[in-house]
Amino acid sequence: MNLPANLRGTYTVVVLGGKGGSGKTAMTVATASEFARNRNDQVVAVDADPAQAANLAARVDPKASSLRAINDDLNLHRYADVGALTGHNQVGLDVVASPRHGGARGEGLTADEFSKGHMRLQRFYSVLFVDCGVDLEHEVMKGVFERADAVLMVASAVPDGAEGASTNFEWLRDEGYHQLLSRTVLVINHIRPARNRKDRKEAAKLVATLREHFGSWVKNDRIIEVPFDPHIASAGELDLRRVNPKTARAVLKTAAALAAGFSTAADAR
């Protein structure tokens, strides 16, 4: 499965999770890494989560600088310049940390800071993922949604896993982001292993219920079930080479579903 190359400008994917524990950040890293591994251009993931616990960089490269640091550097003329500030993983994904990464004191990003940083990064990157917090009313989100081309929504495959994602879908509709809804991909993420046959049967029923529930928002071929993977579920740096093949195929399918929106996003700009 290839990711199409007909991309004009920078394609920005906003990643939203229903609530903490959905596996949103892990899915950000895994999906962005598939883009980096399957394309010849540059891909970056940016942590825009204003929470103290924002940990995107920890899943890629803890040495990464923040978007605030990128905004403050006036000497970013080449990719090598920005690459000295970003973190990197084994497949070529770059990462920009939260200003609060690693327990650093200070405030989360503002909308203006995000917009300025995005303008700088789009000179060097063709695909840009934004790992967001749970509060869509936070001030940074205005800047994020102004730059967004698509949404990756992550819902966990647990009994209450639909609640937060449903709230996010309704918020996007009420705020008028209809174009983004048309380019949304939903991941149903298994965050717990099945212990036995009964668990597997119950999980299958739950996934069928979630597909039906979200079917009014997202076409079925854009709803991707991602099996549990112990490496993705663990803390620390995520390495696609350690992900089991079935899960890796689901992540690649997620990336391909997002890439299908390249042409329509360019036309809408």
Protein Blocks (a to p, Z undefined) as FASTA:
>chain_A
ZZdfbdghjdddddddfbghklmmmmmmmmmmmmmmmpcbdcddddfbfbfklcklmmmo
mmbccfklmmmpmcbfbfklmmmmmccdfkopacdddfkgghiacddddfklmmmmmmmm
mmmpcbdcddddfblkbmklmmmmmmpcbdcdddddbfklmmmmmmmmmmmmmnopamlm
mmcccddddfbdcfbfklmmmmmmmmmmmmmmmmmmpcfklcccddddfklmpgcjddfk
lpcfklmmmmmmmmmmmmmmmmmmmmmZZ
